[in-house]
Amino acid sequence: MIPRHQNPPKANGVATAPYNFVPLPERVYCVADGVDIGGQKVKPWERHDEFLAGANHGWIDLEICTLTPLFIRGPVTQNEEGIWDRRDVRLRPDPFLTPEGTPLIPGSSLRGMVRTLVEILSFAKIQPVSNRKPCFRTVSKDRLGDEYRQRVLGVEQKTGGGFLQRAEGGWSIAPCEVVRVRRELLERKQLKFGQGSTYTPDWLYQHRKCWVDLSSKSIVRDIEFEEPKKDGWIPGILVLTGNAPKKKSEFVFRLDTRNPSPIPIPEEIWERFHDDDQITQWQEKAFPVDKPDEGSRQMAGGLRVKEPVFYVVDESKKSDANPEGLVFLGRAQMFRFPYDLSPADLVPDFIRNAGLDLAEAMFGKVGQDKQAIKGRVFFEDAIAVEGEPPWLEDVIVPRILSSPKVTTFQHYLTQNGDPGKSRLTTYLKGDRTTIRGHKLYWHRWDCKQGLAAVKEPSEQHERLLQDLSKDIPEDSQHTRIRPVKAKVVFRGRVRFENLSDVELGALLSALELPEGCGHRLGMGKPLGLGSVQIAAKLHLIDRSRRYASWAEMGVTCDDGTRFRNAFYQEILKHAQRTGEIFIHENSGLRRIARLDALFLLLEWKHHKDTDKTAYMELEKFKSRLVLPTPHFVAGKQEPTLPREVIPEAGEPPAPPKKSDALPDRSQTQVHAPGVLSIRSPHEPKVKNVQKGQTQIGTLHRDEGNQWFAKFEGDERRAVITNTRRIPPDVNEGAKAQFYIEEQSKKKGIKARFDKLLD
């Protein structure tokens, strides 16, 4: 049983965030042995050259209505002269548009969103998960601070400084002696130090050659930037490392040091230093590509030849790949160290190394073992068809969105519920924890404020908008966007081949969410953008009918109920077998607690107050408040342990939406800005046999030895439209499951054989 997240015991110890997590499954639902098609285990991902008998082929028409403004940034474009737009991507505000200027949702965006939901719904592996170890730096008086000090000042650790050099064998550090120079002395030499954490050193002095007179082995008495005409002065490179509380000194790396033993930098450490989550925005600003010379660096914040760096070596870390035992390197003496473990290390082995799952089988994969699987689900672009031009909002500058930080372990890792910062689980060895699970964003649109809650405050907005309109703006963090308006309707299509009933049910369940839920799509989700509602209409193609006649297309419409039922029953059994937590009072897939957490996150109609799902102020992160579960945030009772097994039989989930057709737009009412409500038409009284139902009946033969079906409560003979699927050794009167394709007084009953029941 894997660790489960425990909420903090006190309300004042609770963090807020625009995201939360769907917990990991107890076990992955694997299909490596095949999926059930016509009562047999088949591997359709190995048989793309044929249409499998009993498998499902066809397409799903999608109608996507934007509940809030939506932004998916468009590609780089050319002007009339054929010149490509070379502006930074953040300065290009246009969304995806057709050549005619109509908004478009790329099929790739839809595919990514739907695949994530299929992974969650079908208990698939969570992937991709970073195998890069997060980095940390803290001197706080707690467990993590103690660990950091041990790594810097431990008995086996040796700290030092040196200059980067590059040879055919790769990168290495040429060690040198490092001495301290007081800031007070530098200020007397006309250096100016800014205030606050955003201050970056002036490149007039950063990494500049200097000469120092030492008062002791490691302390500078005087410094000059022109070579003194007297003896005893030592050449060096001035290294400025930014601001820190109570900081009084900077550093000089001596150039007169002679050390014949460079320290090789393993490629893994070199690449880890240059990862996106390791190079901070401060480093990108402080070490641009053109400093100290034009083209010095391949990337902002990256290292260069002759760069002065600090490092730590550990004798116990020596190996063939790391002969000097280099632990890590950085630009400051107190640089950031990698944790012991990566997020991927905190995915349980039985999940990470599970066999082929349903999402991989449907959407395809390219694994490290080079065993590629081609997908059987294909997404087309969705084009705006309703809403009328102008389709787009005005260009705006949204509030800054920082990228996800897995170093916030009190959010991203399961916690044990113990109070106090020192008891939090981290990426250190020995902690019993896992990653929290699949990360999703809450719906958090503020109907009263609208885009005003998304934009920077008005006093800054106009200034930023003008600045970001320049080719080279002063601001380096904000972006410009021009979202598609709310209540714009897009139409697209998903095609599929050789899907089993369970696979098609998984796809439909990911597209058609329960009543009141909505999907999240595009950029700006933490600010409230990107809420959409999807209606789907299923079309099935009977290949045998299609190819048997020139005039027959073999296409039928289907409400998808039998496929969703098949998926529900299969996942319910898997959850029961593997000890998942159940919520007895819920119905459908929401009976499984982790899927109830999913639908709480996707709940649009009663989405949470924006205060409960807001980003916290930076100061609050210092307290390391724990992010509670989706049930806690939603005000629901936490599903209880131990895991309970519910009876084998369970009612199938009700169809989430009108299924015969896409919603009639004439029946759509908007109750509040961005809220879509669909009125269902009056439904006729339920009959014993209805079109679109899955029914149990008996098999019989007529005078011509042809199969027909009979159903309890109805004396009519039902025509079986796919008699070839009936096994040849079936006895008269055998029970079977059928799907009702047609039912009327005039045409009678037409049914499709699904499977035998005994």
N, C-alpha and C positions, 0 to 999 in steps of 0.2 A: 504494500500500500504506500503510495507516494505521499510526501508531506503536503498538507492542505493549508492554505493561508488562513491564519487566525486574525480577526480584527483586533485592533488595540482596545484595551479595556475601558479607556476613558474617552469621552467625546472630544475633549480638548486636545487629544493626541492624534486626531484624524486629519489626514492630508486631503486636499481636493485637487482634481486634475480633470481636463477635458476628455481623458481616456480612461479605460479600465480594461480588465482582462477576462477572457473566457478560460476557465481552468483547463489544465491538461487532462486528457482522458486517462482512466486507469489502465486501459490497454488499447492498442490500435486495432481497428477493424481491417484485417488483411484479406486480400483476394488473390494472393499469389497462386493458389490452386485453381483459380478460375471463378467465373460468376455464373449464376444459374440462368440458363436460357433453355426454355422448353423442357425443364426437368433434368438437364444435364449440365455438368461443369464444363464451361467453355472459356478459352482465353482469346477473346476477340481482338486484343491488342497485338496478337501474333498472326491475325488472319485478315489483314486489310485488303487482300486481293479478292475478297468475295463478300456478298451480302448473305449473312448468316440467317438460316431459317429460324424463325421464332424471335429474332432480335428486332429492335425497333429502329426505324429510319424515318427521317422527316425534318421538320423545322418548327421553330417557335417564333411567332410574331411578337415583338415587344412594343409596348407603348410606355414611354418613360415621361413622367410629368415632374418638372422641377418644383419642389415644395419651397425651396429657398433659392437665392441666386447660386449659380454653379460656375466654377472656373476650372478648366483644363487648358493649360497653356498650349498655344499653337506652335507649329514648327518654325524653323528659320525660313524666311521668305526672300524673294528677289524683287527688286524694283523694276520699273519699266525698262531700264537700261541693262537689266540682267545682273545687277550688282547685289551680292548677298548682304543681308543685314548682319553687320559684325558687332552690334551692340551686345553687351553682357545680357545673358538670358533674363535676368531680373528686370531689365529695362524694357522688355518687349511685352506690352500688356494684352495683346490680342489673344483670344481663345482659339480653339480649333474651329476653322471655318471652311466651307466648301469654296471653290474658286469663285462662286457667285456671291459669296458673303453670307451664306446660311450657316448657323451654328451646327456643329457636328460633335458627337461623342464617339471617340475612336473605339473600334471593336476591342483593341488591346486593353483599354481601361475597363470596359465591361467584363472582359475575360478575367482580369486580375481580381476584380471585386467578387465575381461569382465563384471563382475557384477558391478564394479564401473562405467563403461561406460553405462551400461543399466540403472543404477540409474540416471545418468545425463540425458541421452537421453529421458527417460520416465517420467521425472519430479517426481522422487521418493523422499522420505525423505532422508536427509543426516544423515548417521549413520555409525559407532558409533561416538559420540561426547563426549568428556570428561566432566564429571560432577565435576571434581576436580577444585577448585578455584586456578588460578595461583597465584604465590607469587611475591612480589615486595619489593625493598629496594632502596631508593634514598633520598638524602638530597639536590637535585638540587633546585634552586630558581624558581620553577614553580608550577603549580597546583598539580602535583603528589608529589613533595617534600613537599608541604604544608600538603597534606593528610597524608603522612608518619609521619611527625613530630607530627601531631595531634594524631595519633594512639599511638605513643610512649610517648608523653608528655601531652596528653589531660587531661582535668580536671578530668574525671572519670576513667582514666587509672592509674594503679599502676604497676610499673616495679620492678623486683627483681631477685634474683638468688636462686638456691637451688640444691639439689641432687636428682636424680631419684631413686625411690624405687618401688618395685613390691610386691604385695600381691595378695590374691585370688580375690579381687575386681578389680584388674587391676593395671595400672601404676599411679603413683602420684609423686608430687614434694614435698620434705621436704625443706621448705624455710630456708635460712640462710642469714647472713649479708655478703655483698660483699664490699671489700675495693680495692683501686687502688694501684698499685706498678709501679714506674717509670721504663721505659726501661733502662734509664741511670744507675739506681741502679742494675738492673739485669745484665747488661753488665759487671759491676764491679765484679759480682759474676761468671763470666766466661760464661754467656749465650751469644750466637751469633744469631743475627737476619739477615736473608737473605734480599735481595733486590727484589723489584717487587712483582706483584700479585701472582706469582707462589710459593713463599716461603711458606713452611709448617713447623710448630714448631717441635723442636727436642724432641722426646719422652724420652730423658734422664731427661727432666725438665717438659714436658707437664703432667698435672694432678699429679704432684709429691707433696708429703707431705712437708710442710715447716712450719716455725715459723716466725712470724712477730712482729715487734715493731712499734706501731702506734704513729705518731706525732699528729694526730687528729682522730676523729671518723672514717674517711673513707680513710685516706692517710697513706701509709706504710713509716716509716722512715728507717727501716732496715729489712733485710730478711736473714734467715739462712736455710740450708737444713739438718742440724744436730741439734738435740734439744739442745738449749742453757742451760748452767748450772746456770741460774739466773732467777729470777721471772719477771713476767710482759709480757713475750712473749706469743703470741696467736697462737695456731695451725691452719693450714689451708691447702687448696689445691690450687696450682698455676694453673691458667687458662690462656693459651696463645691463642689469637684469630686471629693471622695472621696479615698481613700488611694492612694499609689504609693510605691515604694521611694525612700527618701531625700527625700521631699517635705517642703518647709519653708514653702511659701507658698500662699495662696489669692488670690482676685481681687476687685476692686471695679470695677464698670462705672460710669463717671462719667455723671451726669445733666445736667451743665452743657454737654455737647458739643452743638454745633449743626452739623449736616451736612445740607445740602439734597438730597443725592443718595442716596436709598435704593438698596439692591442687590436687584433682583428675584430671587426664587427660582423657577427653572423647575419646572414641575409634576413632571417626572420626578425631580428631586432631592428635592422634598418627599415624594413617595410612597416613594422609596427609603429615606429616613430612617425611615419608619414601617413598613417591612416587618418581618415576624416575626423574620427572622434578623439584622436590624440593631438592633432594640430588645432589649437584653439583659434577663435577669432582674433584674440589679442596677438598671437604669434603671426597670423596672416597679415595683420596691420603693421606689426613691429618689424617684420622681416619680408618686405615685398620683393618681387622678382628682380627689380633693378637696383638693389642695394647689396653691397657697397658699390657695385659697378653694374652697368647695363647687362642684362642676361646672366647675372650671377647665379640665379636659382631657376630650377625647372618649374617650381610652383611656389606660390606665396606661402611663407612659413616653412618651406623646405630647407634642408641643409645644403651646404656648398663646400667645395674644396677650400681648405685653410680656415674653416669656421672653428672658432673656439667653443669647446663643449666641456661640460662636466660629466663624470662617469663614476660608476661603482662596479668594482669587481669582487668576486667571491670565490675563494679557493675551492669551495665545495661544488661550484657550478662548472668546473672545468670538464671538457669533453673533447672528442675529436672535432666536432663542429664548432666548439667554443673553447679554444685552447687556453685562453687567459681567464675564462670564467666571467666574462662581461655580463652584468645583470641588466643594465640599461644606461641611457645617456640622456642629457638634457641641456638646456641653455642656462639654467640657474642652478646654484649649488643644491637647493632643495627642489629637485625636479620631480616629476610624477613617475611613480613606479607602476609596472603592471601587477595586477592581482595574481593570485595563484591559479585561478580558474577563469574560463571564458563562459559566456552564456550557453554555448553549445555543450560545454562540460556539465552544465546543470540541467540538461535534458536527460531524464533517466534512460539508461541503455536500452531497456526493452521498448521504449518509444523511438529513440533515435535510430536504432538498428532493426526496427520492425520491417517485415517484408512489404511487398507492393501493397499500397493502400488504394482505396476507391478513387480518390482524387487523381492520383498518379495514373491509374488505369484509364480514366476518362480523358484527362487533359494532357497526358504525356509527361515525360521526364527525360532529362539527360543526367545520369548519375556519374559519380566519380569512377565507378567501375566501367564506364563507357557503354553500358547497356542502355541504349536509348529506346524510348517507347513513344510512338507517334500518337497524338491525341485523336479523339473521335468526336470532338465538339468544336465548332467553328463559329466565331463571333464576327458579324458584319458591323460596319459603322452604323450609328443611329443618327438620322437627319431630322432637324427641326421641321415640323409640319404645321404646328398651330402656335399661336401667340402673336403672329404678325410682326413685321418690322415696325419700329426698331426692336431688334431682338435683345440688344445688349444694354447694360447699365453704363453710366459714365465711368471713365477711368478713375480708379481710386488707389490710395496707398494704404494697404491694410496694416494693422499692428504687427510688429515683428513676431514671427513664429520661430522659435528655436527648434533645432532638430532633436529627436528623441535622445535622451541621455541614459544609457543603461547603467551608468555609474550611480544613478539614483536607486540604490539597491532596496531602499525601503518602499519603493514602488514596484520595481521590476522582479523582485524575488519574493517567494513565499516567506512570510514571517510567522513566528511562533506565538504571538500574542503577548509576550513578556514586555512590560513597560521598561523604558530607559534605553538610551542610545547604545549603551555598552552591550546589550543583549540582542541587538538586531543581527539577523543573518546577512552575510556578505559573500563576496567571491573568494574569501579565504578558505583554505583547506580546513576540513573538520566541521564546518557548519552543515547541519542537515537541512537542506533547502533545495528548491528547484526554481526555474524561471516560472513566472506567474501563468503564462499561457499565451493565447492569441490576443494581441492588442487591437482594440477597436475604439472608435471615438463616439461619444454620446451625441445625440441630436441636441443642439443647444442654441437654436435660433431664437432671438429675442424679437417677438412680433411687434412690440411697442417701439423699440429703437430701430429695428431693421438694420440697414447697412451702416448706420451711425455707430453701432456697437462693433462693427468690423473695422472701420476706418480709424486711423490715428485721430486724436482729438483735433477739433477744427482749428485751433490756434497753430497747430503744427502742419496740418494737412496741406494747406495751400502752398506753404513754403516748400514742403517735401515734393509736392507734385511738380512745381516749377523746377526744382533742382534735378529731379529724376528725369525730366524731359531733355536735359542736356546730354551731349554725347559722352562727356566725362563729368559726372556729378560729384559733388563733395561727399554726399552720403554714400556709405559703402555697405549698408545693411538692409535698407528697405527695398521693397519691390513695387512695381505697378501692375495692376490687374484690371481687366474689364470683363466682369462676369456676365454670363447669360442671365436674363431676368427669371424671376419666379413665374410659375404657371405657363412655361413654354413646354410644349409636348414634342417629344422625339419619337420616331419610329425606326426600329431596326429588326434584326433577325438573327436567330441562333440556329445553325444547322447541326444535325447529328447523324451518325451512322453506327450501326451495330451496337446499340446500347441495350443492356438488359433492362428488365422492368425496374429493378432496384436502382440502377444507375440513372435511368430517366426520372425516377421518383426523386432522387437526390438533386438532380438539376432543377426540376420544377420546384422543389422545396426551397432551393436557394434563390429562385427568381420570384416566386409568389410567397411573400412572408405572411405571417398571421395578421389578422385584422388589427389595425392601429400601428403597425410597424413600417419602417421605411429604410431604404438603403442609404449608404454614404458613399460619395463619389467625388473625385477631383481634389483640388487643393483647398486649403483654408478650412478644413473640417474642424480644427480646434476652435475656430472663431464662429462657427455656425453655418458656414457655406456647405453646399454639396449634398443636401437632403433631397432624395428623389423617391418617387413611388412608381413601381413597375407593375403593369398588368400584362399577362401572357396568354397567348392563344396557341394551343398545340395542334399541329397538323402531322398526321402519320401517313407514311407511304407504304402500301402493300406491294412489294416488288414483284411478287408472283402475278398479281392482278395486272400490274402496270405492263409487264412484258408479255402477257398472254394475249393482249389485244392492242391494235393500233389506236383504238378510240378510248381505251381505259387509262386514266391517269393513276388510279389506285390510291387517291388521296382522300382521307377522311378527317374530320375535326373530332377532337377528343377533349373532354374536360380534365383528363389527367388524374382523376380520383384513384383509379386502380393502381397507378404507378406510385403515387404518393403513399397509398396504403401499403404497398409492397415494401417501400423504403422504410416506412414507419415501423412495420412489424419486424423487419430485419434488424434495424438499429435498436429497437426495444429489446429484442432477444440478446443482442450483443451487450447492451448496458446491464441487463440482468445477470448474464454470465460473468461479467467482469467486476461486479460489485460497485457500480456507480450509485451515487446518492439519488433518491427519488423524492418527489414532492407529490404525495398522494392526491391532494385536492386539485391539482392541475390536470389538464387534459392534453392529449396529443403529445407532440415532442416536448412540450413544456413540463411533462411529468419527470423528465430527466433533468436534474438540477443544473448541470453545466450548460445545457441547452436553454434552460429558463434564463440563465445569466446572459446568454447570447441575445435572446429576444428582449430582455430588459434594456440592454445596450442599444438595440435597434428600435425601441419604442418611440414613435414620433407623436402620436396623438396626445399622450400624457407625458411628454418628455420633461426631464427634471429642470428645476429652477437653475438658471445659469450660475447662481452663486454656489450651488453644490457641485458644479462641474467646471469651475473656473481654475485657471492657472494660479498658483500661489505666488505671492511676492517672494523675491529672492531671499529676504531675511528669514522667512519661515522655513526655508530648506535647511538652514543651519540647525534647526531643532530636529531634523530627520523624522518628521511626522510620517506615519505609516498610511499608505493608501488602502482604504477598506475595499471590500468586495462589491460587485454590482448590486447584490441584494441589500447590503447596508446602505449604499447611496440611494437606492430606490425606496428605502423605508420598508422593505419587506423582511419577514422573518428569515433568518439564516437557515438554510437546509441543514438538518441535524445529522450528526454521526451517532452510532455507526451506520454504515450503509445498509439499507433495508431492501429486501427483495419483494417486489410486488407480484401479484398473480401473473401467470403466463399470458393470459388473454387481456387485451386492453383495447379500448375503443379507438378506432382510427381517427386521425385528425380530420376535422371538417375542412372542406375546401376553403381557402382563405379569401377567395374573391369570386366574383361572377365568372363562370368558366366557359360558357358557351361562346362568348365573344369578348372582345376588348370592351372596356366600359364605354357606354354611350355618353359622349361629351355633353349632350343636352341635359343629362341627368346629374351633372357635376355641379356642386354648390361649394363656394368658398366661404367658410364661416369666419375666418380670420386671415390676415395676410400670410400667404404661403401654406395654408392648411387645406388639403383636398379631401372632400367627403363624397363618397359615391353611394347613391341610393340604389338598392337592389330592386328590380321590378317584382311585381306580385308573382309568387310562385304557385303553380297549380298543386292540387292535393296529390299526395304521394300515392302512386299506384303500385301494384305488386311487382310489375316489371316496368322499368323505366329506361329510356335511352341514357347511356352514359354510366349506368350502374355496373358493378361487378356482381354476378348472381351465381348461385350454386344450382345446378340442374342435373338431369339424368340424360344419358345417351341412348338413342333408339335408332332402329333402321326402318325405312319405309318399304313399300312393295318392290321398289327398284334397288333395294340393298344400299340406299344412300342414307348417310347419318343425318339425324335431326335431334333437337334437344327439346325437353319439356321442363317447365318450371312450376313449382308448387303454387297453387292458387290461380293458375292460368292454363286453360285447356288447349290453347293453340300450340301447333307445332312451330318450333323456331328453326329457321333456316340457318345452318352453320356455314359461314363464309370461308372458312379455311380448313376444310375437312382433311386436307393432306397432312396436317399436323397431328391428327388423331393416330396414336400408335395402332399398328395392324392387329395386335393381339387383344384388343379391348373387348370386354364382354358386354352384351346388351344389358342396359340398366345401370351401367357404371356411373358413379357420381363424378362430376367435373366442374371446374370453375369456368365461367364464360364472361365475356364483356359484351354488353348489349349495344350494338351499333345502331339499331333502328327499332322503333316501336310505335305503331299507329294502327288504328282500326282498318285503314285502307291497305297498308303495306304489310301488316303483320309484324312479326319479330324477326330480326336478323341478329345473330350472335356470333362472336368470334371465340373459338375454343382457346383457353389459356393453358390449363393443366388438369391432369387427373388428380382426384382426391383420395382414392383408395385403390 
